[in-house]
Amino acid sequence: MSLVIQLANVLQRQDRYDTQELVNTFPSFLWLLRDFSLKLEDDKGVAISPTDYLEQALRHQPRSTQAAERKNQIRKQLRTFFQDRDCFALVRPTEEERDLQNLSTLNESKLRP
C-alpha cells in the first residue's frame, strides 16, 4: 500500500503527466483483508459487501487535523488513480491460536467454513 501511495504522490506532483491518461494505464486495485473480524455493516446496521466497505474507507472524512487531511489526500489519490477497485475479506481459518500455527496438519473439521 505504501508503494502505491508514494507512486500516486509522485505522479500527482508532476506537471508533465495527464491524470486521465495515467488513470487509463493504472491496473485494478484489489484490497485483500486477511483475518477480517469486523461486521460488514453500514452506519445504520445494514449489511454491506466488502467492496462497499472499501468505498466507505475511501470516503473523505470531515476532520481538520493535519494527519486527517493527509489521510484524506491518500483516499483521494486512491479513488482518482484506481477507478476499478474491489475488496475481499477473509476471516481467520480457525479461532484457536495454536491451531493457526499448525494449519497444514489440522483436521478440516476444525476449520471455519
C-alpha positions as CSV (number, residue, x, y, z in Angstrom):
1,M,0.0,0.0,0.0
2,S,2.9,2.4,0.8
3,L,4.4,1.9,-2.6
4,V,1.1,2.7,-4.3
5,I,0.6,5.8,-2.2
6,Q,4.2,7.0,-2.9
7,L,3.7,6.4,-6.7
8,A,0.4,8.4,-6.7
9,N,2.1,11.2,-4.8
10,V,5.0,11.5,-7.3
11,L,2.7,11.3,-10.3
12,Q,0.3,13.9,-8.9
13,R,3.2,16.4,-8.4
14,Q,4.5,16.0,-12.0
15,D,3.0,18.5,-14.4
16,R,4.1,16.5,-17.4
17,Y,1.6,13.7,-16.7
18,D,-2.0,13.9,-17.7
19,T,-4.1,12.4,-14.8
20,Q,-6.7,10.9,-17.1
21,E,-4.0,9.3,-19.2
22,L,-2.5,7.8,-16.1
23,V,-5.8,6.6,-14.8
24,N,-6.3,4.7,-18.0
25,T,-3.0,2.8,-17.6
26,F,-3.2,2.0,-13.9
27,P,-4.2,-1.6,-13.0
28,S,-7.2,-2.6,-11.0
29,F,-6.9,-2.2,-7.2
30,L,-7.7,-5.3,-5.1
31,W,-7.6,-4.9,-1.3
32,L,-7.5,-8.2,0.4
33,L,-8.4,-8.0,4.1
34,R,-6.9,-11.0,5.9
35,D,-8.2,-12.2,9.3
36,F,-11.1,-9.8,9.0
37,S,-13.3,-9.7,12.1
38,L,-15.4,-6.6,11.7
39,K,-19.1,-6.7,10.9
40,L,-19.7,-5.7,7.3
41,E,-22.4,-3.2,8.0
42,D,-23.0,0.5,7.3
43,D,-23.7,3.2,9.8
44,K,-27.3,2.1,10.0
45,G,-26.5,-1.6,10.6
46,V,-27.4,-2.7,7.1
47,A,-25.3,-5.5,5.6
48,I,-22.7,-4.3,3.0
49,S,-20.3,-6.1,0.7
50,P,-16.5,-6.0,1.1
51,T,-16.4,-3.7,-1.9
52,D,-18.9,-1.3,-0.2
53,Y,-16.6,-1.4,2.9
54,L,-13.7,-0.3,0.7
55,E,-15.7,2.5,-0.8
56,Q,-16.7,3.7,2.7
57,A,-13.0,3.6,3.8
58,L,-12.1,5.7,0.8
59,R,-14.7,8.4,1.5
60,H,-13.5,11.9,2.6
61,Q,-13.5,12.2,6.4
62,P,-14.5,15.7,7.6
63,R,-11.8,16.3,10.2
64,S,-9.4,19.3,10.4
65,T,-6.2,17.9,11.8
66,Q,-3.1,17.8,9.6
67,A,-3.0,14.0,10.0
68,A,-6.6,13.7,8.9
69,E,-6.1,15.9,5.9
70,R,-3.1,13.7,4.9
71,K,-5.3,10.6,5.1
72,N,-8.0,12.3,3.0
73,Q,-5.4,13.1,0.4
74,I,-4.4,9.5,0.2
75,R,-8.0,8.4,-0.1
76,K,-8.5,10.9,-2.9
77,Q,-5.4,9.6,-4.7
78,L,-6.6,6.0,-4.5
79,R,-10.0,7.0,-5.8
80,T,-8.5,9.0,-8.6
81,F,-5.9,6.7,-9.9
82,F,-7.6,3.4,-9.3
83,Q,-11.0,3.6,-11.0
84,D,-11.5,-0.1,-10.9
85,R,-11.5,-1.2,-7.2
86,D,-12.5,-4.3,-5.4
87,C,-12.2,-5.8,-1.9
88,F,-12.3,-9.3,-0.4
89,A,-12.5,-10.0,3.3
90,L,-11.1,-13.3,4.6
91,V,-11.9,-14.5,8.1
92,R,-9.3,-16.3,10.3
93,P,-9.4,-20.0,9.3
94,T,-9.8,-21.1,12.9
95,E,-10.5,-19.4,16.2
96,E,-7.7,-21.2,18.2
97,E,-4.3,-19.6,18.2
98,R,-2.5,-22.9,18.5
99,D,-4.5,-24.3,15.5
100,L,-3.3,-21.4,13.4
101,Q,0.3,-22.4,14.0
102,N,-0.5,-25.9,12.6
103,L,-2.9,-25.3,9.7
104,S,-1.1,-27.6,7.3
105,T,-1.8,-30.6,9.6
106,L,-5.1,-29.5,11.1
107,N,-8.2,-31.7,10.5
108,E,-10.6,-30.0,8.2
109,S,-13.4,-30.3,10.8
110,K,-11.5,-27.7,12.9
111,L,-11.5,-25.1,10.1
112,R,-14.2,-22.4,9.8
113,P,-16.4,-22.8,6.8
